[in-house]
Amino acid sequence: MTAKTITEKILSEKSGRDVTAGAYVEAIVDSMVTHDVTGPLAIEVFEDVTDEKSELPTADDIVFTLDHHAPADGVEAANNHNILREFAAEYGTHQYEINDGICHQVMIEEGFVEPGQLVIGADSHSTTYGGLGAFGTGVGSTDLGTTFATGELWFRVPETIRFEVQGDLPDGVYAKDLILKFIGDVGFDGATYKTAEYAGSAIRELPIHQRLVLANMAIEMGGKAGIVEPDERVETFLEDQATLDVSVDPDLASDDDATYEATYTYEGSDLAPQVSKPSNPENAVDVDDVVGTGIDQVFVGTCTNGRYEDIRVVADVLAGEQVAPGTRLIVVPASKSVYEKCLETGVLETLVEAGATFQSAGCGACAGYHQGVLGDDDVCLATANRNFPGREGSMDSQVYLGSPATAGATALYGEITDPRDLETTRYGDHVSADVGVVR
Amino acid sequence: MTVDEPGRAWVFGDDIDTDQITPSRFIVLSDPEELAEHAFNDLRPEFSEKVREGEFVVAGENFGGGSSREHAPLSLLGAGVDGVVAQSFARIFFRNAINLGLPLMICPEAHRIEDGDEITMDLDAGAVRNHETGERYDAEPLPEFLQELVDEGGLKPYTKRKLGTAEQS
């Protein structure tokens, strides 16, 4: 048997062929997701390729979420929500409601993703599932609508670029900082059509919520997928979060002599918190370079960094303090369950008392639709994944990307602040085991 | 399949993104023929008026970067373009074009083709022929599976056949 990457193994398994990078396959898709923006088009395609109202054998593998414009911010959005609801009621697909959360977080929490699976979504951040050791990738509405009908889709088996981080990460450096660094190093198209595989001792030590960040932003370097080899941490996570009893196949890993297109290696202790300057995620710099930049709005949330642990970091920084005058802090939990955990643990209370605007679960202002879009000349620091011109509102606004710790520190001082400069005691709180930061 | 009738080459440069193929102010349209009226609107305003059925688009590196929307390949199909030859394609354009049944060829020597040359795409042989100069340029043939998809007219007709819902006419 040829030595294979984990990507080649998953696509071989799902296509029933022994394939390596460059091959074209038709592969069986384990689950698929679409949302209130791309869903109506996928339904149109499905209805076009199928005769008339008929059984949908894949219904149990199809998930609909309402997240981009939820609660509906206009009549068109409201109508789109109803299109999905009606289809789900008719065919028995899984329908999640407004405030249930962002598609990718819902898929993970609700147990639709397991290691070794092939999962597609009509959303570019479907790469997120690689944090659990699945092959997740974003597809178009034609792809998704036909896959509703057939349960399979064509793929080109991608080459893999490996990012290896050894050793320990310094305090204040999170997965978000790693991925911004990687994107800065390879460029926004540096992994086009390829899998970004994240490995090394520092990556293995990352808790799952941080591995998801690495996989999520693979698309920001053009990646078709991002993946971390699954291990017992994934088993524990799925048991706790999704009540799934999964045992990871030890062979679900890249072979030692697998072929990589390139390998980038890092020493964990050399890394610093990163910020990507406007208006491309590849503009990553050490936070030192931008410390002191005045910020009008801090946005914490999204499928990248809207999980409980992320919001908790911000709450720990702001506990008993106030958001800086002249700066707005907007927090949008990634799911209802994240929202509830913030409520139960007092994180919500802490943030609201500190002056944050805490909103219902969903995508928030990430794509510039609602819940805090930016005006002309507004400068924002976001825990989001993209900062293209106009992404969060006005073409004349600016967005910096950073970790939740950097966001919290920035909200406190109203200017970009190095989270390593916070008071030791406060900082000590938010790097507790509870938050899952690797020391 | 061989596109064997020679047709005029419309030659473009490198990094032609989807906004240049179909300016984003027209993406509210979804009918291929309506979209075709605006193809290359800003880059070559005469294109949509003068392009004829059976002609070709030729480009340099990274054709079709940018949006994942299907409007760009749709507008070329609507214009009656028989295929696109480029030195390389952006991933999402490549996928969308195949899914919509628009033939593509990756041809490292595409830059040798001059605007207005008469060319053919020989998909089976993996070659582009320039009838103006008599030259033959090697091109990567599409893998058999993708060729089948394109021949059937794209992913929707292909799926219909698989499902047995294709119209029996």
HADDOCK unambig.tbl for C-alpha pairs under 7 A between the chains (distance, minus, plus):
assign (segid A and resid 49 and name CA) (segid B and resid 156 and name CA) 5.99 0.50 0.50
assign (segid A and resid 49 and name CA) (segid B and resid 159 and name CA) 6.69 0.50 0.50
assign (segid A and resid 49 and name CA) (segid B and resid 160 and name CA) 5.35 0.50 0.50
assign (segid A and resid 50 and name CA) (segid B and resid 160 and name CA) 6.91 0.50 0.50
assign (segid A and resid 50 and name CA) (segid B and resid 165 and name CA) 6.21 0.50 0.50
assign (segid A and resid 51 and name CA) (segid B and resid 165 and name CA) 5.68 0.50 0.50
assign (segid A and resid 146 and name CA) (segid B and resid 156 and name CA) 6.78 0.50 0.50
assign (segid A and resid 146 and name CA) (segid B and resid 159 and name CA) 6.53 0.50 0.50
assign (segid A and resid 193 and name CA) (segid B and resid 91 and name CA) 6.36 0.50 0.50
